[in-house]
Amino acid sequence: GYLLGRLMATIERLQQVALGDVNASVVDRYFASASATPRAVFTRLLRNARHHARKAQDEATTAGTGRWLDSIIDDIVVPFDVKHNGFPAHLDLVQQGLFMLGYHQQRHYLWLSKNDRTAWNAAHGV
């Protein structure tokens, strides 16, 4: 659940970088279902994230951020085991709580300034 929350926050940030402010973000549309039935939602979200990554990387002002966010997505999904169907079909209440915690912690991290992220990484051995 925690990793899926982090993934959701990163996909949201990538959408914001690629498209700017939108009327309904991925979080507005998919947060509840992603936290309860991730297998049904994350395939679509990751497919759209590919388009957002490409759009962000094609613009000179957002190319670096787009590549950085795309690499974070890669790092987050590594632990999901394809031998066990990748994303879990359902999250129980505890895992849904971890989803929300991961989402908010990752969102906070992604919005830190580069200097603040560097300091945070150094303090946490990252």
N, CA, C and O atoms as a printed pandas DataFrame, in Angstrom:
     atom_number atom_name residue_name chain_id  residue_number  x_coord  y_coord  z_coord
0              1         N          GLY        A               1    0.804   -1.190    0.000
1              2        CA          GLY        A               1    0.000    0.000    0.000
2              3         C          GLY        A               1    0.858    1.269    0.000
3              4         O          GLY        A               1    0.566    2.226   -0.716
4              5         N          TYR        A               2    1.910    1.261    0.807
5              6        CA          TYR        A               2    2.763    2.444    0.923
6              7         C          TYR        A               2    3.406    2.798   -0.425
7              8         O          TYR        A               2    3.397    3.960   -0.831
8              9         N          LEU        A               3    3.961    1.802   -1.113
9             10        CA          LEU        A               3    4.587    2.055   -2.416
10            11         C          LEU        A               3    3.570    2.552   -3.440
11            12         O          LEU        A               3    3.885    3.415   -4.260
12            13         N          LEU        A               4    2.370    2.019   -3.395
13            14        CA          LEU        A               4    1.338    2.466   -4.325
14            15         C          LEU        A               4    0.955    3.918   -4.065
15            16         O          LEU        A               4    0.683    4.664   -5.007
16            17         N          GLY        A               5    0.930    4.323   -2.813
17            18        CA          GLY        A               5    0.669    5.727   -2.499
18            19         C          GLY        A               5    1.773    6.624   -3.033
19            20         O          GLY        A               5    1.504    7.686   -3.593
20            21         N          ARG        A               6    3.025    6.190   -2.858
21            22        CA          ARG        A               6    4.150    6.950   -3.406
22            23         C          ARG        A               6    4.034    7.052   -4.924
23            24         O          ARG        A               6    4.284    8.108   -5.506
24            25         N          LEU        A               7    3.654    5.946   -5.556
25            26        CA          LEU        A               7    3.501    5.923   -7.002
26            27         C          LEU        A               7    2.414    6.896   -7.442
27            28         O          LEU        A               7    2.583    7.612   -8.429
28            29         N          MET        A               8    1.306    6.927   -6.722
29            30        CA          MET        A               8    0.215    7.831   -7.059
30            31         C          MET        A               8    0.673    9.289   -7.001
31            32         O          MET        A               8    0.368   10.076   -7.898
32            33         N          ALA        A               9    1.394    9.641   -5.961
33            34        CA          ALA        A               9    1.878   11.020   -5.816
34            35         C          ALA        A               9    2.839   11.383   -6.945
35            36         O          ALA        A               9    2.810   12.509   -7.444
36            37         N          THR        A              10    3.683   10.448   -7.349
37            38        CA          THR        A              10    4.651   10.711   -8.409
38            39         C          THR        A              10    3.954   10.851   -9.758
39            40         O          THR        A              10    4.320   11.712  -10.559
40            41         N          ILE        A              11    2.964   10.019  -10.013
41            42        CA          ILE        A              11    2.190   10.136  -11.250
42            43         C          ILE        A              11    1.458   11.475  -11.278
43            44         O          ILE        A              11    1.395   12.132  -12.317
44            45         N          GLU        A              12    0.906   11.878  -10.135
45            46        CA          GLU        A              12    0.225   13.177  -10.059
46            47         C          GLU        A              12    1.190   14.315  -10.386
47            48         O          GLU        A              12    0.849   15.214  -11.155
48            49         N          ARG        A              13    2.379   14.283   -9.816
49            50        CA          ARG        A              13    3.363   15.350  -10.040
50            51         C          ARG        A              13    3.801   15.374  -11.504
51            52         O          ARG        A              13    3.966   16.444  -12.088
52            53         N          LEU        A              14    3.988   14.194  -12.093
53            54        CA          LEU        A              14    4.364   14.117  -13.503
54            55         C          LEU        A              14    3.268   14.716  -14.383
55            56         O          LEU        A              14    3.565   15.429  -15.342
56            57         N          GLN        A              15    2.020   14.436  -14.068
57            58        CA          GLN        A              15    0.912   15.029  -14.819
58            59         C          GLN        A              15    0.941   16.555  -14.707
59            60         O          GLN        A              15    0.732   17.257  -15.697
60            61         N          GLN        A              16    1.198   17.066  -13.501
61            62        CA          GLN        A              16    1.244   18.506  -13.302
62            63         C          GLN        A              16    2.378   19.144  -14.090
63            64         O          GLN        A              16    2.213   20.227  -14.652
64            65         N          VAL        A              17    3.528   18.479  -14.134
65            66        CA          VAL        A              17    4.671   19.009  -14.885
66            67         C          VAL        A              17    4.350   19.018  -16.377
67            68         O          VAL        A              17    4.672   19.981  -17.074
68            69         N          ALA        A              18    3.721   17.957  -16.870
69            70        CA          ALA        A              18    3.448   17.835  -18.296
70            71         C          ALA        A              18    2.304   18.721  -18.765
71            72         O          ALA        A              18    2.370   19.299  -19.850
72            73         N          LEU        A              19    1.246   18.831  -17.948
73            74        CA          LEU        A              19    0.031   19.494  -18.412
74            75         C          LEU        A              19   -0.292   20.794  -17.693
75            76         O          LEU        A              19   -1.185   21.528  -18.118
76            77         N          GLY        A              20    0.414   21.089  -16.619
77            78        CA          GLY        A              20    0.061   22.252  -15.816
78            79         C          GLY        A              20   -1.192   21.960  -15.005
79            80         O          GLY        A              20   -1.496   20.802  -14.720
80            81         N          ASP        A              21   -1.905   22.990  -14.641
81            82        CA          ASP        A              21   -3.142   22.802  -13.884
82            83         C          ASP        A              21   -4.218   22.222  -14.792
83            84         O          ASP        A              21   -4.459   22.720  -15.892
84            85         N          VAL        A              22   -4.852   21.172  -14.316
85            86        CA          VAL        A              22   -5.947   20.549  -15.052
86            87         C          VAL        A              22   -7.203   20.587  -14.188
87            88         O          VAL        A              22   -7.119   20.705  -12.965
88            89         N          ASN        A              23   -8.354   20.488  -14.819
89            90        CA          ASN        A              23   -9.613   20.526  -14.078
90            91         C          ASN        A              23   -9.756   19.349  -13.127
91            92         O          ASN        A              23  -10.210   19.520  -11.996
92            93         N          ALA        A              24   -9.378   18.167  -13.565
93            94        CA          ALA        A              24   -9.476   16.970  -12.732
94            95         C          ALA        A              24   -8.188   16.177  -12.870
95            96         O          ALA        A              24   -7.938   15.572  -13.912
96            97         N          SER        A              25   -7.376   16.178  -11.832
97            98        CA          SER        A              25   -6.109   15.452  -11.860
98            99         C          SER        A              25   -6.353   13.954  -11.684
99           100         O          SER        A              25   -7.469   13.526  -11.388
100          101         N          VAL        A              26   -5.303   13.172  -11.869
101          102        CA          VAL        A              26   -5.412   11.734  -11.642
102          103         C          VAL        A              26   -5.840   11.450  -10.207
103          104         O          VAL        A              26   -6.551   10.477   -9.956
104          105         N          VAL        A              27   -5.422   12.273   -9.279
105          106        CA          VAL        A              27   -5.815   12.072   -7.885
106          107         C          VAL        A              27   -7.304   12.348   -7.714
107          108         O          VAL        A              27   -8.001   11.600   -7.029
108          109         N          ASP        A              28   -7.790   13.414   -8.332
109          110        CA          ASP        A              28   -9.218   13.722   -8.252
110          111         C          ASP        A              28  -10.064   12.570   -8.800
111          112         O          ASP        A              28  -11.118   12.243   -8.254
112          113         N          ARG        A              29   -9.596   11.978   -9.861
113          114        CA          ARG        A              29  -10.379   10.935  -10.536
114          115         C          ARG        A              29  -10.190    9.536   -9.963
115          116         O          ARG        A              29  -11.139    8.752   -9.937
116          117         N          TYR        A              30   -8.981    9.204   -9.502
117          118        CA          TYR        A              30   -8.674    7.799   -9.223
118          119         C          TYR        A              30   -8.210    7.478   -7.801
119          120         O          TYR        A              30   -7.954    6.312   -7.502
120          121         N          PHE        A              31   -8.095    8.454   -6.931
121          122        CA          PHE        A              31   -7.502    8.214   -5.615
122          123         C          PHE        A              31   -8.228    7.107   -4.847
123          124         O          PHE        A              31   -7.588    6.172   -4.366
124          125         N          ALA        A              32   -9.541    7.201   -4.728
125          126        CA          ALA        A              32  -10.302    6.215   -3.943
126          127         C          ALA        A              32  -10.177    4.816   -4.534
127          128         O          ALA        A              32   -9.920    3.856   -3.807
128          129         N          SER        A              33  -10.355    4.697   -5.835
129          130        CA          SER        A              33  -10.275    3.365   -6.439
130          131         C          SER        A              33   -8.847    2.829   -6.445
131          132         O          SER        A              33   -8.642    1.626   -6.286
132          133         N          ALA        A              34   -7.859    3.700   -6.627
133          134        CA          ALA        A              34   -6.462    3.244   -6.610
134          135         C          ALA        A              34   -6.069    2.720   -5.237
135          136         O          ALA        A              34   -5.284    1.777   -5.135
136          137         N          SER        A              35   -6.608    3.322   -4.176
137          138        CA          SER        A              35   -6.259    2.884   -2.825
138          139         C          SER        A              35   -7.009    1.624   -2.418
139          140         O          SER        A              35   -6.600    0.952   -1.471
140          141         N          ALA        A              36   -8.085    1.289   -3.101
141          142        CA          ALA        A              36   -8.859    0.094   -2.749
142          143         C          ALA        A              36   -8.606   -1.064   -3.718
143          144         O          ALA        A              36   -8.454   -2.208   -3.288
144          145         N          THR        A              37   -8.561   -0.776   -5.015
145          146        CA          THR        A              37   -8.396   -1.824   -6.034
146          147         C          THR        A              37   -7.291   -1.424   -7.018
147          148         O          THR        A              37   -7.572   -1.098   -8.171
148          149         N          PRO        A              38   -6.051   -1.451   -6.563
149          150        CA          PRO        A              38   -4.944   -0.938   -7.389
150          151         C          PRO        A              38   -4.740   -1.655   -8.720
151          152         O          PRO        A              38   -4.369   -1.014   -9.703
152          153         N          ARG        A              39   -4.970   -2.949   -8.780
153          154        CA          ARG        A              39   -4.727   -3.649  -10.044
154          155         C          ARG        A              39   -5.631   -3.107  -11.148
155          156         O          ARG        A              39   -5.234   -3.056  -12.312
156          157         N          ALA        A              40   -6.823   -2.710  -10.789
157          158        CA          ALA        A              40   -7.770   -2.208  -11.777
158          159         C          ALA        A              40   -7.439   -0.793  -12.243
159          160         O          ALA        A              40   -7.945   -0.355  -13.276
160          161         N          VAL        A              41   -6.603   -0.073  -11.507
161          162        CA          VAL        A              41   -6.385    1.346  -11.791
162          163         C          VAL        A              41   -4.977    1.651  -12.300
163          164         O          VAL        A              41   -4.813    2.447  -13.225
164          165         N          PHE        A              42   -3.961    1.025  -11.704
165          166        CA          PHE        A              42   -2.595    1.463  -11.986
166          167         C          PHE        A              42   -2.109    1.153  -13.394
167          168         O          PHE        A              42   -1.204    1.827  -13.886
168          169         N          THR        A              43   -2.673    0.171  -14.043
169          170        CA          THR        A              43   -2.283   -0.068  -15.437
170          171         C          THR        A              43   -2.628    1.149  -16.287
171          172         O          THR        A              43   -1.812    1.605  -17.088
172          173         N          ARG        A              44   -3.824    1.668  -16.113
173          174        CA          ARG        A              44   -4.250    2.861  -16.851
174          175         C          ARG        A              44   -3.407    4.075  -16.459
175          176         O          ARG        A              44   -2.991    4.853  -17.319
176          177         N          LEU        A              45   -3.158    4.232  -15.160
177          178        CA          LEU        A              45   -2.386    5.390  -14.706
178          179         C          LEU        A              45   -0.962    5.360  -15.253
179          180         O          LEU        A              45   -0.434    6.396  -15.655
180          181         N          LEU        A              46   -0.343    4.200  -15.272
181          182        CA          LEU        A              46    1.027    4.106  -15.787
182          183         C          LEU        A              46    1.071    4.301  -17.301
183          184         O          LEU        A              46    2.035    4.864  -17.821
184          185         N          ARG        A              47    0.053    3.848  -18.007
185          186        CA          ARG        A              47   -0.006    4.081  -19.453
186          187         C          ARG        A              47   -0.077    5.586  -19.725
187          188         O          ARG        A              47    0.632    6.095  -20.593
188          189         N          ASN        A              48   -0.930    6.292  -18.984
189          190        CA          ASN        A              48   -1.019    7.742  -19.145
190          191         C          ASN        A              48    0.262    8.440  -18.698
191          192         O          ASN        A              48    0.647    9.460  -19.269
192          193         N          ALA        A              49    0.913    7.900  -17.688
193          194        CA          ALA        A              49    2.170    8.488  -17.211
194          195         C          ALA        A              49    3.232    8.463  -18.305
195          196         O          ALA        A              49    4.067    9.365  -18.375
196          197         N          ARG        A              50    3.212    7.445  -19.156
197          198        CA          ARG        A              50    4.166    7.387  -20.280
198          199         C          ARG        A              50    3.960    8.596  -21.193
199          200         O          ARG        A              50    4.925    9.212  -21.645
200          201         N          HIS        A              51    2.707    8.927  -21.458
201          202        CA          HIS        A              51    2.413   10.083  -22.315
202          203         C          HIS        A              51    2.845   11.379  -21.625
203          204         O          HIS        A              51    3.402   12.273  -22.263
204          205         N          HIS        A              52    2.586   11.474  -20.323
205          206        CA          HIS        A              52    2.976   12.681  -19.581
206          207         C          HIS        A              52    4.495   12.815  -19.531
207          208         O          HIS        A              52    5.028   13.917  -19.661
208          209         N          ALA        A              53    5.188   11.701  -19.343
209          210        CA          ALA        A              53    6.655   11.744  -19.305
210          211         C          ALA        A              53    7.206   12.230  -20.639
211          212         O          ALA        A              53    8.110   13.064  -20.675
212          213         N          ARG        A              54    6.663   11.710  -21.729
213          214        CA          ARG        A              54    7.131   12.111  -23.058
214          215         C          ARG        A              54    6.870   13.597  -23.288
215          216         O          ARG        A              54    7.739   14.312  -23.788
216          217         N          LYS        A              55    5.681   14.061  -22.926
217          218        CA          LYS        A              55    5.343   15.472  -23.111
218          219         C          LYS        A              55    6.264   16.352  -22.276
219          220         O          LYS        A              55    6.762   17.365  -22.767
220          221         N          ALA        A              56    6.497   15.978  -21.020
221          222        CA          ALA        A              56    7.375   16.767  -20.153
222          223         C          ALA        A              56    8.801   16.776  -20.692
223          224         O          ALA        A              56    9.474   17.807  -20.647
224          225         N          GLN        A              57    9.265   15.642  -21.199
225          226        CA          GLN        A              57   10.632   15.554  -21.686
226          227         C          GLN        A              57   10.832   16.260  -23.022
227          228         O          GLN        A              57   11.958   16.594  -23.389
228          229         N          ASP        A              58    9.761   16.482  -23.736
229          230        CA          ASP        A              58    9.856   17.183  -25.021
230          231         C          ASP        A              58    9.942   18.698  -24.872
231          232         O          ASP        A              58   10.307   19.389  -25.823
232          233         N          GLU        A              59    9.617   19.218  -23.714
233          234        CA          GLU        A              59    9.675   20.658  -23.452
234          235         C          GLU        A              59   10.988   20.988  -22.745
235          236         O          GLU        A              59   11.330   20.351  -21.749
236          237         N          ALA        A              60   11.707   21.953  -23.238
237          238        CA          ALA        A              60   13.012   22.297  -22.661
238          239         C          ALA        A              60   12.911   22.682  -21.189
239          240         O          ALA        A              60   13.799   22.359  -20.401
240          241         N          THR        A              61   11.832   23.373  -20.814
241          242        CA          THR        A              61   11.711   23.861  -19.430
242          243         C          THR        A              61   11.335   22.763  -18.443
243          244         O          THR        A              61   11.510   22.939  -17.238
244          245         N          THR        A              62   10.819   21.628  -18.930
245          246        CA          THR        A              62   10.393   20.561  -18.019
246          247         C          THR        A              62   11.099   19.231  -18.271
247          248         O          THR        A              62   10.801   18.240  -17.604
248          249         N          ALA        A              63   12.026   19.197  -19.218
249          250        CA          ALA        A              63   12.665   17.934  -19.608
250          251         C          ALA        A              63   13.369   17.249  -18.437
251          252         O          ALA        A              63   13.189   16.051  -18.217
252          253         N          GLY        A              64   14.167   18.006  -17.690
253          254        CA          GLY        A              64   14.900   17.405  -16.570
254          255         C          GLY        A              64   13.976   16.877  -15.496
255          256         O          GLY        A              64   14.188   15.782  -14.977
256          257         N          THR        A              65   12.956   17.640  -15.158
257          258        CA          THR        A              65   11.995   17.199  -14.147
258          259         C          THR        A              65   11.228   15.982  -14.643
259          260         O          THR        A              65   10.957   15.065  -13.868
260          261         N          GLY        A              66   10.881   15.962  -15.906
261          262        CA          GLY        A              66   10.186   14.811  -16.474
262          263         C          GLY        A              66   11.015   13.546  -16.398
263          264         O          GLY        A              66   10.499   12.487  -16.041
264          265         N          ARG        A              67   12.296   13.642  -16.728
265          266        CA          ARG        A              67   13.187   12.473  -16.629
266          267         C          ARG        A              67   13.336   12.028  -15.181
267          268         O          ARG        A              67   13.329   10.830  -14.896
268          269         N          TRP        A              68   13.472   12.987  -14.260
269          270        CA          TRP        A              68   13.633   12.680  -12.836
270          271         C          TRP        A              68   12.398   11.951  -12.300
271          272         O          TRP        A              68   12.525   10.939  -11.611
272          273         N          LEU        A              69   11.215   12.458  -12.612
273          274        CA          LEU        A              69    9.984   11.822  -12.130
274          275         C          LEU        A              69    9.797   10.442  -12.755
275          276         O          LEU        A              69    9.352    9.513  -12.082
276          277         N          ASP        A              70   10.131   10.305  -14.023
277          278        CA          ASP        A              70   10.046    9.008  -14.694
278          279         C          ASP        A              70   10.969    7.998  -14.023
279          280         O          ASP        A              70   10.603    6.833  -13.873
280          281         N          SER        A              71   12.158    8.429  -13.620
281          282        CA          SER        A              71   13.084    7.513  -12.940
282          283         C          SER        A              71   12.578    7.141  -11.545
283          284         O          SER        A              71   12.815    6.025  -11.082
284          285         N          ILE        A              72   11.889    8.055  -10.877
285          286        CA          ILE        A              72   11.303    7.731   -9.574
286          287         C          ILE        A              72   10.226    6.660   -9.740
287          288         O          ILE        A              72   10.141    5.729   -8.940
288          289         N          ILE        A              73    9.406    6.797  -10.782
289          290        CA          ILE        A              73    8.393    5.772  -11.047
290          291         C          ILE        A              73    9.064    4.422  -11.246
291          292         O          ILE        A              73    8.617    3.420  -10.687
292          293         N          ASP        A              74   10.135    4.384  -12.037
293          294        CA          ASP        A              74   10.871    3.129  -12.245
294          295         C          ASP        A              74   11.341    2.537  -10.923
295          296         O          ASP        A              74   11.209    1.335  -10.698
296          297         N          ASP        A              75   11.886    3.371  -10.054
297          298        CA          ASP        A              75   12.385    2.885   -8.761
298          299         C          ASP        A              75   11.262    2.351   -7.876
299          300         O          ASP        A              75   11.446    1.353   -7.179
300          301         N          ILE        A              76   10.116    2.998   -7.897
301          302        CA          ILE        A              76    8.999    2.585   -7.048
302          303         C          ILE        A              76    8.429    1.244   -7.494
303          304         O          ILE        A              76    8.080    0.423   -6.645
304          305         N          VAL        A              77    8.324    0.995   -8.789
305          306        CA          VAL        A              77    7.668   -0.228   -9.263
306          307         C          VAL        A              77    8.570   -1.464   -9.247
307          308         O          VAL        A              77    8.075   -2.578   -9.422
308          309         N          VAL        A              78    9.857   -1.299   -9.046
309          310        CA          VAL        A              78   10.769   -2.449   -9.051
310          311         C          VAL        A              78   10.323   -3.569   -8.100
311          312         O          VAL        A              78   10.372   -4.733   -8.498
312          313         N          PRO        A              79    9.892   -3.279   -6.868
313          314        CA          PRO        A              79    9.535   -4.375   -5.958
314          315         C          PRO        A              79    8.270   -5.154   -6.322
315          316         O          PRO        A              79    8.052   -6.234   -5.772
316          317         N          PHE        A              80    7.432   -4.651   -7.222
317          318        CA          PHE        A              80    6.206   -5.375   -7.551
318          319         C          PHE        A              80    6.554   -6.620   -8.348
319          320         O          PHE        A              80    7.210   -6.537   -9.387
320          321         N          ASP        A              81    6.115   -7.771   -7.861
321          322        CA          ASP        A              81    6.505   -9.071   -8.397
322          323         C          ASP        A              81    5.528   -9.530   -9.486
323          324         O          ASP        A              81    4.357   -9.791   -9.207
324          325         N          VAL        A              82    6.012   -9.623  -10.709
325          326        CA          VAL        A              82    5.149  -10.054  -11.800
326          327         C          VAL        A              82    4.716  -11.508  -11.643
327          328         O          VAL        A              82    3.693  -11.907  -12.201
328          329         N          LYS        A              83    5.471  -12.299  -10.900
329          330        CA          LYS        A              83    5.085  -13.691  -10.656
330          331         C          LYS        A              83    3.830  -13.777   -9.792
331          332         O          LYS        A              83    3.144  -14.798   -9.773
332          333         N          HIS        A              84    3.545  -12.701   -9.088
333          334        CA          HIS        A              84    2.345  -12.645   -8.236
334          335         C          HIS        A              84    1.387  -11.568   -8.739
335          336         O          HIS        A              84    0.757  -10.865   -7.949
336          337         N          ASN        A              85    1.287  -11.447  -10.053
337          338        CA          ASN        A              85    0.347  -10.542  -10.725
338          339         C          ASN        A              85    0.639   -9.064  -10.502
339          340         O          ASN        A              85   -0.271   -8.246  -10.637
340          341         N          GLY        A              86    1.851   -8.695  -10.171
341          342        CA          GLY        A              86    2.224   -7.285  -10.070
342          343         C          GLY        A              86    1.491   -6.548   -8.975
343          344         O          GLY        A              86    1.796   -6.726   -7.796
344          345         N          PHE        A              87    0.542   -5.733   -9.340
345          346        CA          PHE        A              87   -0.203   -4.955   -8.367
346          347         C          PHE        A              87   -1.224   -5.828   -7.651
347          348         O          PHE        A              87   -1.831   -6.707   -8.263
348          349         N          PRO        A              88   -1.415   -5.590   -6.360
349          350        CA          PRO        A              88   -2.447   -6.360   -5.645
350          351         C          PRO        A              88   -3.845   -6.004   -6.154
351          352         O          PRO        A              88   -4.098   -4.866   -6.549
352          353         N          ALA        A              89   -4.744   -6.984   -6.140
353          354        CA          ALA        A              89   -6.111   -6.756   -6.596
354          355         C          ALA        A              89   -6.858   -5.834   -5.634
355          356         O          ALA        A              89   -7.616   -4.966   -6.066
356          357         N          HIS        A              90   -6.646   -6.019   -4.339
357          358        CA          HIS        A              90   -7.357   -5.235   -3.318
358          359         C          HIS        A              90   -6.401   -4.876   -2.193
359          360         O          HIS        A              90   -5.443   -5.602   -1.925
360          361         N          LEU        A              91   -6.666   -3.757   -1.539
361          362        CA          LEU        A              91   -5.932   -3.383   -0.333
362          363         C          LEU        A              91   -6.906   -3.387    0.838
363          364         O          LEU        A              91   -7.999   -2.826    0.751
364          365         N          ASP        A              92   -6.496   -4.030    1.942
365          366        CA          ASP        A              92   -7.339   -3.999    3.134
366          367         C          ASP        A              92   -7.215   -2.629    3.792
367          368         O          ASP        A              92   -6.467   -1.777    3.311
368          369         N          LEU        A              93   -7.933   -2.410    4.879
369          370        CA          LEU        A              93   -7.984   -1.094    5.502
370          371         C          LEU        A              93   -6.608   -0.618    5.969
371          372         O          LEU        A              93   -6.283    0.562    5.839
372          373         N          VAL        A              94   -5.804   -1.527    6.509
373          374        CA          VAL        A              94   -4.451   -1.154    6.956
374          375         C          VAL        A              94   -3.617   -0.707    5.763
375          376         O          VAL        A              94   -2.932    0.313    5.830
376          377         N          GLN        A              95   -3.670   -1.463    4.677
377          378        CA          GLN        A              95   -2.909   -1.114    3.480
378          379         C          GLN        A              95   -3.423    0.178    2.843
379          380         O          GLN        A              95   -2.640    0.934    2.268
380          381         N          GLN        A              96   -4.717    0.437    2.938
381          382        CA          GLN        A              96   -5.253    1.699    2.446
382          383         C          GLN        A              96   -4.704    2.874    3.252
383          384         O          GLN        A              96   -4.432    3.942    2.703
384          385         N          GLY        A              97   -4.543    2.665    4.563
385          386        CA          GLY        A              97   -3.926    3.699    5.392
386          387         C          GLY        A              97   -2.481    3.931    4.986
387          388         O          GLY        A              97   -2.027    5.074    4.933
388          389         N          LEU        A              98   -1.755    2.858    4.698
389          390        CA          LEU        A              98   -0.367    2.991    4.244
390          391         C          LEU        A              98   -0.305    3.674    2.874
391          392         O          LEU        A              98    0.624    4.433    2.600
392          393         N          PHE        A              99   -1.287    3.405    2.023
393          394        CA          PHE        A              99   -1.377    4.077    0.732
394          395         C          PHE        A              99   -1.445    5.591    0.951
395          396         O          PHE        A              99   -0.714    6.350    0.313
396          397         N          MET        A             100   -2.306    6.011    1.835
397          398        CA          MET        A             100   -2.477    7.451    2.080
398          399         C          MET        A             100   -1.226    8.060    2.693
399          400         O          MET        A             100   -0.849    9.182    2.357
400          401         N          LEU        A             101   -0.588    7.329    3.582
401          402        CA          LEU        A             101    0.659    7.804    4.171
402          403         C          LEU        A             101    1.740    7.941    3.098
403          404         O          LEU        A             101    2.424    8.962    3.035
404          405         N          GLY        A             102    1.895    6.928    2.264
405          406        CA          GLY        A             102    2.881    6.982    1.185
406          407         C          GLY        A             102    2.600    8.113    0.218
407          408         O          GLY        A             102    3.519    8.794   -0.236
408          409         N          TYR        A             103    1.334    8.315   -0.095
409          410        CA          TYR        A             103    0.958    9.396   -1.008
410          411         C          TYR        A             103    1.376   10.748   -0.441
411          412         O          TYR        A             103    2.027   11.535   -1.129
412          413         N          HIS        A             104    1.010   11.019    0.794
413          414        CA          HIS        A             104    1.292   12.339    1.362
414          415         C          HIS        A             104    2.780   12.555    1.625
415          416         O          HIS        A             104    3.279   13.667    1.449
416          417         N          GLN        A             105    3.495   11.513    2.043
417          418        CA          GLN        A             105    4.933   11.673    2.260
418          419         C          GLN        A             105    5.668   11.895    0.945
419          420         O          GLN        A             105    6.562   12.738    0.868
420          421         N          GLN        A             106    5.302   11.153   -0.079
421          422        CA          GLN        A             106    5.952   11.327   -1.386
422          423         C          GLN        A             106    5.599   12.686   -1.976
423          424         O          GLN        A             106    6.455   13.355   -2.555
424          425         N          ARG        A             107    4.357   13.089   -1.834
425          426        CA          ARG        A             107    3.935   14.398   -2.347
426          427         C          ARG        A             107    4.742   15.512   -1.680
427          428         O          ARG        A             107    5.191   16.448   -2.342
428          429         N          HIS        A             108    4.918   15.402   -0.383
429          430        CA          HIS        A             108    5.719   16.392    0.338
430          431         C          HIS        A             108    7.149   16.419   -0.209
431          432         O          HIS        A             108    7.697   17.488   -0.478
432          433         N          TYR        A             109    7.738   15.252   -0.369
433          434        CA          TYR        A             109    9.114   15.144   -0.866
434          435         C          TYR        A             109    9.241   15.760   -2.269
435          436         O          TYR        A             109   10.185   16.504   -2.534
436          437         N          LEU        A             110    8.306   15.454   -3.153
437          438        CA          LEU        A             110    8.386   15.929   -4.530
438          439         C          LEU        A             110    8.260   17.440   -4.653
439          440         O          LEU        A             110    8.745   18.024   -5.622
440          441         N          TRP        A             111    7.622   18.074   -3.692
441          442        CA          TRP        A             111    7.437   19.522   -3.744
442          443         C          TRP        A             111    8.524   20.278   -2.981
443          444         O          TRP        A             111    8.515   21.508   -2.972
444          445         N          LEU        A             112    9.460   19.571   -2.340
445          446        CA          LEU        A             112   10.588   20.252   -1.707
446          447         C          LEU        A             112   11.454   20.905   -2.777
447          448         O          LEU        A             112   11.491   20.447   -3.919
448          449         N          SER        A             113   12.139   21.961   -2.408
449          450        CA          SER        A             113   13.114   22.537   -3.335
450          451         C          SER        A             113   14.258   21.542   -3.520
451          452         O          SER        A             113   14.429   20.632   -2.709
452          453         N          LYS        A             114   15.023   21.712   -4.565
453          454        CA          LYS        A             114   16.146   20.800   -4.817
454          455         C          LYS        A             114   17.116   20.800   -3.639
455          456         O          LYS        A             114   17.603   19.740   -3.244
456          457         N          ASN        A             115   17.403   21.970   -3.073
457          458        CA          ASN        A             115   18.307   22.049   -1.918
458          459         C          ASN        A             115   17.730   21.327   -0.708
459          460         O          ASN        A             115   18.453   20.619   -0.007
460          461         N          ASP        A             116   16.439   21.496   -0.457
461          462        CA          ASP        A             116   15.806   20.820    0.670
462          463         C          ASP        A             116   15.786   19.302    0.466
463          464         O          ASP        A             116   15.978   18.550    1.421
464          465         N          ARG        A             117   15.553   18.840   -0.784
465          466        CA          ARG        A             117   15.598   17.405   -1.071
466          467         C          ARG        A             117   16.996   16.855   -0.850
467          468         O          ARG        A             117   17.155   15.765   -0.300
468          469         N          THR        A             118   18.015   17.605   -1.275
469          470        CA          THR        A             118   19.391   17.179   -1.080
470          471         C          THR        A             118   19.694   17.040    0.409
471          472         O          THR        A             118   20.315   16.063    0.828
472          473         N          ALA        A             119   19.260   18.006    1.204
473          474        CA          ALA        A             119   19.460   17.946    2.657
474          475         C          ALA        A             119   18.702   16.778    3.260
475          476         O          ALA        A             119   19.226   16.081    4.129
476          477         N          TRP        A             120   17.464   16.554    2.806
477          478        CA          TRP        A             120   16.664   15.434    3.309
478          479         C          TRP        A             120   17.333   14.116    2.975
479          480         O          TRP        A             120   17.433   13.236    3.831
480          481         N          ASN        A             121   17.796   13.968    1.731
481          482        CA          ASN        A             121   18.482   12.736    1.309
482          483         C          ASN        A             121   19.715   12.483    2.158
483          484         O          ASN        A             121   19.952   11.354    2.586
484          485         N          ALA        A             122   20.510   13.530    2.410
485          486        CA          ALA        A             122   21.721   13.381    3.218
486          487         C          ALA        A             122   21.381   12.978    4.649
487          488         O          ALA        A             122   22.059   12.137    5.238
488          489         N          ALA        A             123   20.342   13.570    5.200
489          490        CA          ALA        A             123   19.936   13.251    6.579
490          491         C          ALA        A             123   19.390   11.846    6.709
491          492         O          ALA        A             123   19.458   11.257    7.788
492          493         N          HIS        A             124   18.846   11.290    5.624
493          494        CA          HIS        A             124   18.240    9.970    5.663
494          495         C          HIS        A             124   19.061    8.900    4.944
495          496         O          HIS        A             124   18.580    7.789    4.722
496          497         N          GLY        A             125   20.285    9.231    4.586
497          498        CA          GLY        A             125   21.181    8.246    3.972
498          499         C          GLY        A             125   20.733    7.777    2.598
499          500         O          GLY        A             125   20.960    6.627    2.222
500          501         N          VAL        A             126   20.103    8.658    1.859
501          502        CA          VAL        A             126   19.626    8.288    0.517
502          503         C          VAL        A             126   20.615    8.756   -0.518
503          504         O          VAL        A             126   20.405    8.545   -1.713
